[in-house]
């Protein structure tokens, strides 16, 4: 069976048993009813999010309480040891076609110094599934879904962006931090209900605010791991621009709309870009200091990065609409293509070569994207260019080889 169903459930059950039952491991139906989950329900099926599945989203928080890890706290390491045989049976060593990932991984963890309480046995393994997912065991083993590994391919920088985030979770001991934070919620009398972790937004809910607090805690953890990963990869010789490049690529693989729920366990990609501005600036400065000849660094030249802003929609006639797409490009030499099209299925965009099916596009424009606020305008006329304007629409931005760089969602067309 895929790792995401069997081993993840074992991990959750171990966590909730040790947690004294403060979490009701069930699936939320609607807003309150809870039913007993099956293995399939509990299975982690995240297709987009780059996450720490073992801890379901661990980390620091947006509130003022930051759990301190006791000197002799080893329950995270003990749990990792118990589950290691199961994880090993559902994954393979990173070799052969994944040699690039292994090489980058070795370069990254060599930058990690001593960490109190951490006895990491660093290893990279590829799980036997096609998920776009990665997660870290507290013992230093990083697991990358086969789908995500194929997406990274032979690109050192994308591998660095994936692995540095997961290494940061291990070094920060985020699994332990989340466990201790849940214990603090238990002491306050909170009751948490764990919904289906296969949903991109997560569904931790209760009748009070404890679940929202936990979700906020976990979202901030992801941003903190991003920030630590940025500095780690910069010191190892991988340009920080590979992080937003990876985020945008993963966002483009999904057709789900951005979630703003207070129960969301991960921040959306746009939020991560915004909250990482200061950390990105610091990491870029460190990279330029250590690697003045960036082209000669282990990661080579930085990638093209396109920040696509929120498109605006204006009705200009009875059956005519104007779509404006603001965008900003970095490291671009040449042009990018902006494609306005009806929403694709995830399977249509998740190819390992990062391309869109050519027949899916409705309208295309080329731009050099030379200004800080490049604005692309499309005019849509129902009946001539578009058969059904009410379909979901999106904008994809492609490089000169046709690979997807970024995606932006179009607001719903009005009547």
C-alpha positions as CSV (number, residue, x, y, z in Angstrom):
1,X,0.0,0.0,0.0
2,X,1.2,3.6,-0.5
3,X,3.1,5.1,2.4
4,X,0.6,7.9,2.6
5,X,-2.1,5.6,3.8
6,X,-0.5,3.0,6.1
7,X,2.5,4.6,7.7
8,X,0.9,8.0,8.2
9,X,-2.0,6.4,10.0
10,X,0.4,4.6,12.3
11,X,2.1,7.8,13.1
12,X,-1.1,9.7,13.8
13,X,-2.3,6.9,16.1
14,X,1.0,7.0,18.0
15,X,0.9,10.7,18.3
16,X,-2.7,10.8,19.6
17,X,-2.1,8.0,22.1
18,X,0.8,9.8,23.6
19,X,-1.1,13.1,23.6
20,X,-3.5,11.8,26.1
21,X,-6.5,11.9,23.8
22,X,-6.8,15.6,23.3
23,X,-7.3,15.0,19.6
24,X,-10.3,13.1,18.4
25,X,-9.0,11.4,15.3
26,X,-12.0,11.6,13.0
27,X,-13.3,13.1,9.9
28,X,-15.4,16.2,10.1
29,X,-18.6,15.9,8.2
30,X,-20.1,19.4,7.7
31,X,-19.1,21.5,10.7
32,X,-19.6,19.1,13.6
33,X,-20.4,15.5,13.1
34,X,-17.5,13.2,13.4
35,X,-17.3,9.7,11.9
36,X,-14.7,7.0,12.5
37,X,-12.1,7.4,9.7
38,X,-10.9,4.6,7.5
39,X,-7.3,4.1,6.4
40,X,-8.2,5.7,3.1
41,X,-9.7,8.7,4.8
42,X,-6.8,9.3,7.1
43,X,-4.3,8.8,4.3
44,X,-2.3,11.9,3.4
45,X,-3.2,12.8,-0.2
46,X,-1.8,16.3,-0.5
47,X,-1.2,16.8,-4.3
48,X,0.1,20.4,-4.1
49,X,1.5,21.3,-0.7
50,X,5.1,21.0,0.1
51,X,4.5,19.6,3.8
52,X,5.9,17.9,6.9
53,X,3.5,14.9,6.9
54,X,4.8,13.3,10.1
55,X,3.8,16.1,12.3
56,X,0.9,17.1,10.2
57,X,2.3,20.6,10.0
58,X,4.5,21.4,13.0
59,X,6.3,24.5,14.0
60,X,6.5,27.9,15.6
61,X,3.5,30.1,15.8
62,X,1.9,33.5,15.4
63,X,0.9,33.7,19.1
64,X,3.1,34.6,22.0
65,X,3.5,31.0,23.3
66,X,6.6,29.2,21.9
67,X,7.1,25.7,23.5
68,X,10.6,25.1,24.8
69,X,11.9,21.6,24.3
70,X,13.1,20.1,27.6
71,X,16.7,18.9,27.6
72,X,15.9,15.2,27.9
73,X,12.8,15.2,25.6
74,X,13.3,12.3,23.3
75,X,9.8,11.1,22.5
76,X,10.0,12.4,18.9
77,X,13.2,10.4,18.3
78,X,11.7,7.3,19.9
79,X,8.6,7.5,17.7
80,X,10.7,8.0,14.6
81,X,12.7,4.8,15.5
82,X,9.5,2.8,16.0
83,X,8.1,3.8,12.6
84,X,11.3,3.7,10.6
85,X,10.9,0.0,9.5
86,X,7.4,0.8,8.1
87,X,8.6,3.9,6.3
88,X,11.6,2.1,4.9
89,X,9.4,-0.7,3.4
90,X,7.4,1.9,1.6
91,X,10.2,3.9,0.2
92,X,13.5,3.5,-1.6
93,X,17.0,5.0,-1.4
94,X,17.6,8.1,-3.6
95,X,19.8,6.7,-6.3
96,X,19.8,6.3,-10.1
97,X,17.4,8.9,-11.6
98,X,17.3,10.6,-8.2
99,X,21.1,11.0,-7.8
100,X,20.7,14.8,-8.2
101,X,18.5,14.9,-5.1
102,X,21.0,12.8,-3.1
103,X,23.9,15.0,-4.2
104,X,22.1,18.2,-3.2
105,X,20.9,16.6,0.1
106,X,24.5,15.7,1.1
107,X,25.6,19.3,0.3
108,X,22.9,20.8,2.4
109,X,23.1,18.7,5.6
110,X,26.9,19.4,5.7
111,X,25.9,23.0,6.5
112,X,24.0,21.9,9.6
113,X,25.8,22.4,12.9
114,X,25.3,20.7,16.2
115,X,21.7,20.9,17.6
116,X,20.9,20.1,21.2
117,X,18.8,16.9,21.6
118,X,19.1,16.0,17.9
119,X,20.9,12.9,16.8
120,X,20.2,12.9,13.1
121,X,21.1,10.1,10.8
122,X,20.6,12.0,7.6
123,X,19.1,10.0,4.7
124,X,17.1,10.8,1.6
125,X,14.4,8.4,0.5
126,X,11.8,8.4,-2.3
127,X,8.3,7.1,-1.3
128,X,6.5,4.7,-3.6
129,X,3.7,7.0,-4.7
130,X,3.2,9.8,-7.2
131,X,2.3,12.5,-4.7
132,X,3.7,16.0,-4.9
133,X,4.7,15.8,-1.3
134,X,7.8,15.8,1.0
135,X,8.1,15.3,4.8
136,X,10.7,14.8,7.4
137,X,11.1,12.3,10.2
138,X,12.5,13.6,13.5
139,X,15.5,11.3,13.0
140,X,16.8,13.2,10.0
141,X,15.3,11.0,7.2
142,X,13.7,13.1,4.5
143,X,11.0,11.4,2.4
144,X,10.1,12.9,-1.0
145,X,7.1,11.6,-3.0
146,X,8.0,10.1,-6.3
147,X,5.8,12.7,-8.1
148,X,7.7,15.6,-6.5
149,X,11.0,14.0,-7.2
150,X,10.1,13.7,-10.9
151,X,8.9,17.3,-10.9
152,X,12.3,18.4,-9.6
153,X,14.1,16.2,-12.1
154,X,17.7,17.1,-12.6
155,X,17.3,20.7,-11.3
156,X,19.7,21.2,-8.4
157,X,18.0,24.4,-7.3
158,X,14.5,22.9,-7.1
159,X,15.8,19.9,-5.1
160,X,17.6,22.4,-2.7
161,X,14.3,24.3,-2.2
162,X,12.5,21.1,-1.4
163,X,15.1,19.6,0.9
164,X,16.3,22.7,2.8
165,X,12.7,23.2,4.0
166,X,12.5,19.7,5.4
167,X,16.0,19.8,6.9
168,X,14.9,23.0,8.7
169,X,12.0,21.1,10.2
170,X,14.4,18.5,11.6
171,X,17.0,21.0,12.9
172,X,14.2,23.1,14.5
173,X,12.7,19.9,16.0
174,X,9.3,21.1,14.9
175,X,7.7,17.7,15.5
176,X,8.5,18.1,19.2
177,X,7.4,21.7,19.2
178,X,4.0,20.9,17.9
179,X,3.5,18.0,20.3
180,X,4.3,20.3,23.2
181,X,2.0,23.0,21.9
182,X,-0.8,20.5,21.8
183,X,-0.1,19.5,25.4
184,X,-0.4,23.2,26.3
185,X,-3.8,23.2,24.7
186,X,-4.8,20.1,26.6
187,X,-3.9,21.9,29.9
188,X,-6.2,24.7,28.9
189,X,-9.1,22.3,28.5
190,X,-9.3,22.5,24.7
191,X,-10.8,19.8,22.5
192,X,-9.6,19.4,19.0
193,X,-11.2,17.5,16.1
194,X,-8.8,16.4,13.3
195,X,-10.6,16.4,10.0
196,X,-9.4,14.8,6.7
197,X,-5.7,15.7,6.3
198,X,-6.1,15.0,2.6
199,X,-7.8,18.3,2.2
200,X,-5.3,21.1,1.1
201,X,-6.7,23.5,3.7
202,X,-6.9,21.1,6.6
203,X,-10.0,20.8,8.7
204,X,-9.0,21.1,12.4
205,X,-12.2,22.5,14.1
206,X,-13.7,22.8,17.5
207,X,-16.4,24.8,19.2
208,X,-13.9,27.4,20.4
209,X,-10.7,28.9,19.2
210,X,-8.2,26.2,20.0
211,X,-8.2,24.7,16.5
212,X,-7.8,28.2,14.9
213,X,-4.8,28.7,17.3
214,X,-3.3,25.4,16.3
215,X,-3.7,26.2,12.6
216,X,-2.1,29.6,13.1
217,X,0.8,27.9,15.0
218,X,1.3,25.5,12.1
219,X,1.1,28.1,9.3
220,X,3.8,30.2,11.0
221,X,5.9,27.0,11.4
222,X,5.9,26.5,7.6
223,X,7.0,30.1,7.1
224,X,9.7,29.8,9.7
225,X,11.0,26.6,8.1
226,X,11.0,28.3,4.7
227,X,13.0,31.2,6.2
228,X,15.6,28.8,7.8
229,X,15.7,26.8,4.6
230,X,16.4,29.9,2.5
231,X,19.5,30.7,4.6
232,X,20.6,27.1,4.6
233,X,20.5,26.8,0.8
234,X,22.1,30.2,0.3
235,X,25.1,29.1,2.4
236,X,25.3,25.8,0.5
237,X,25.4,27.6,-2.9
238,X,21.8,27.5,-4.1
239,X,20.2,30.8,-5.0
240,X,17.2,31.8,-2.9
241,X,15.1,32.4,-6.0
242,X,14.6,28.7,-6.3
243,X,12.2,28.8,-3.3
244,X,9.6,31.1,-4.9
245,X,10.2,29.3,-8.2
246,X,9.3,26.0,-6.5
247,X,6.3,27.5,-4.7
248,X,4.9,28.9,-8.0
249,X,5.5,25.6,-9.8
250,X,3.6,23.7,-7.1
251,X,0.8,26.3,-7.1
252,X,0.5,25.8,-10.9
253,X,0.0,22.1,-10.4
254,X,-3.3,22.6,-8.6
255,X,-6.6,23.9,-9.8
256,X,-7.9,24.4,-6.2
257,X,-8.7,28.0,-5.2
258,X,-6.7,29.7,-2.6
259,X,-8.0,29.0,0.9
260,X,-8.3,31.8,3.5
261,X,-9.8,29.6,6.3
262,X,-8.6,30.2,9.8
263,X,-8.3,26.4,10.0
264,X,-5.9,26.2,7.1
265,X,-2.8,24.3,8.2
266,X,-0.5,25.8,5.5
267,X,-0.3,29.4,4.3
268,X,-1.2,29.9,0.7
269,X,1.7,30.4,-1.7
270,X,1.0,34.1,-2.1
271,X,1.1,34.5,1.7
272,X,4.4,32.7,1.8
273,X,5.9,35.0,-0.8
274,X,4.8,38.0,1.2
275,X,5.9,36.8,4.6
276,X,9.3,35.7,3.4
277,X,10.4,39.0,1.9
278,X,12.7,39.9,4.8
279,X,14.2,36.4,5.0
280,X,14.6,36.3,1.3
281,X,16.5,39.6,1.3
282,X,18.8,38.3,4.0
283,X,19.4,35.0,2.3
284,X,20.1,36.6,-1.1
285,X,22.7,38.9,0.6
286,X,24.4,35.9,2.1
287,X,24.4,34.0,-1.2
288,X,26.0,37.0,-3.0
289,X,28.6,37.3,-0.2
290,X,29.6,33.7,-0.3
291,X,29.1,33.1,-4.0
292,X,30.0,36.3,-5.9
293,X,30.2,34.3,-9.2
294,X,26.7,32.9,-8.9
295,X,27.0,30.9,-12.1
296,X,29.8,28.8,-10.6
297,X,27.8,28.0,-7.4
298,X,26.5,24.4,-6.9
299,X,23.0,25.6,-8.0
300,X,24.2,27.7,-10.9
301,X,22.4,30.7,-12.2
302,X,19.1,31.7,-10.5
303,X,15.9,30.6,-12.2
304,X,13.3,32.8,-13.9
305,X,10.7,33.8,-11.2
306,X,7.4,35.4,-12.1
307,X,5.2,36.9,-9.4
308,X,1.7,37.1,-10.8
309,X,-0.6,39.4,-9.0
310,X,-4.3,39.0,-8.5
311,X,-6.0,39.5,-11.9
312,X,-8.8,42.1,-12.2
313,X,-12.0,41.5,-14.2
314,X,-14.2,44.2,-15.7
315,X,-17.3,43.9,-17.9
316,X,-17.0,46.1,-20.9
317,X,-20.1,45.0,-22.9
318,X,-23.1,42.7,-22.7
319,X,-20.9,39.7,-23.6
320,X,-17.4,41.2,-23.3
321,X,-15.0,41.2,-20.4
322,X,-11.5,42.7,-19.9
323,X,-9.0,40.7,-17.8
324,X,-5.9,42.5,-16.5
325,X,-3.0,40.5,-15.1
326,X,-0.2,42.3,-13.1
327,X,3.1,40.6,-13.0
328,X,6.7,41.0,-12.1
329,X,9.7,39.0,-13.4
330,X,13.1,38.3,-12.1
331,X,16.2,36.8,-13.9
332,X,14.4,37.0,-17.3
333,X,16.3,37.3,-20.5
334,X,13.9,37.2,-23.4
335,X,10.1,36.8,-23.1
336,X,7.5,34.9,-21.2
337,X,4.1,33.8,-22.6
338,X,0.9,34.6,-20.7
339,X,-1.9,32.2,-21.3
340,X,-5.5,32.7,-20.4
341,X,-7.5,29.5,-20.4
342,X,-10.3,27.6,-18.8
343,X,-9.3,25.8,-15.7
344,X,-7.4,22.6,-16.3
345,X,-7.7,19.4,-14.3
346,X,-4.7,18.7,-12.0
347,X,-3.6,15.8,-14.1
348,X,-3.3,18.0,-17.2
349,X,-0.8,20.3,-15.5
350,X,1.2,17.9,-13.3
351,X,3.5,16.7,-16.1
352,X,7.1,16.2,-15.1
353,X,8.2,18.6,-17.9
354,X,6.1,21.4,-16.3
355,X,4.1,22.0,-19.5
356,X,0.5,22.8,-20.4
357,X,-1.4,20.8,-23.1
358,X,-1.2,23.0,-26.2
359,X,-4.9,22.6,-27.0
360,X,-6.0,24.0,-23.7
361,X,-5.1,27.6,-24.3
362,X,-7.7,30.1,-25.3
363,X,-5.6,33.3,-25.6
364,X,-1.9,34.0,-25.5
365,X,0.4,37.0,-25.3
366,X,4.2,37.4,-25.2
367,X,5.8,40.0,-23.0
368,X,9.4,40.9,-22.0
369,X,8.1,41.7,-18.5
370,X,10.6,44.6,-18.2
371,X,8.9,46.8,-15.7
372,X,8.3,46.2,-12.0
373,X,4.5,46.3,-12.7
374,X,4.0,44.8,-16.1
375,X,0.3,44.7,-16.9
376,X,-1.2,42.2,-19.5
377,X,-4.7,42.8,-20.8
378,X,-7.0,40.3,-22.4
379,X,-10.4,40.9,-23.9
380,X,-12.9,38.0,-23.9
381,X,-16.0,37.9,-26.0
382,X,-18.6,35.2,-25.3
383,X,-19.8,33.5,-28.4
384,X,-16.8,34.2,-30.7
385,X,-13.7,33.4,-28.7
386,X,-15.3,31.7,-25.8
387,X,-18.1,29.2,-25.8
388,X,-18.9,29.3,-22.1
389,X,-17.7,32.3,-20.1
390,X,-19.0,30.8,-16.8
391,X,-16.3,28.1,-16.7
392,X,-13.5,28.6,-14.1
393,X,-10.6,30.5,-15.7
394,X,-6.9,30.9,-14.9
395,X,-3.7,32.6,-16.1
396,X,-0.6,30.5,-16.7
397,X,2.8,32.1,-17.4
398,X,5.3,30.0,-19.4
399,X,9.0,30.4,-20.3
400,X,10.3,30.3,-23.8
401,X,10.4,26.5,-23.7
402,X,6.7,26.2,-22.7
403,X,7.3,25.2,-19.1
404,X,4.9,26.6,-16.5
405,X,6.4,29.3,-14.2
406,X,3.4,30.6,-12.4
407,X,-0.4,30.6,-12.2
408,X,-3.0,33.2,-11.1
409,X,-6.7,32.7,-10.5
410,X,-9.4,34.7,-12.4
411,X,-12.3,36.0,-10.3
412,X,-15.6,34.5,-11.2
413,X,-17.3,36.0,-14.2
414,X,-20.5,37.8,-13.3
415,X,-23.9,37.5,-15.2
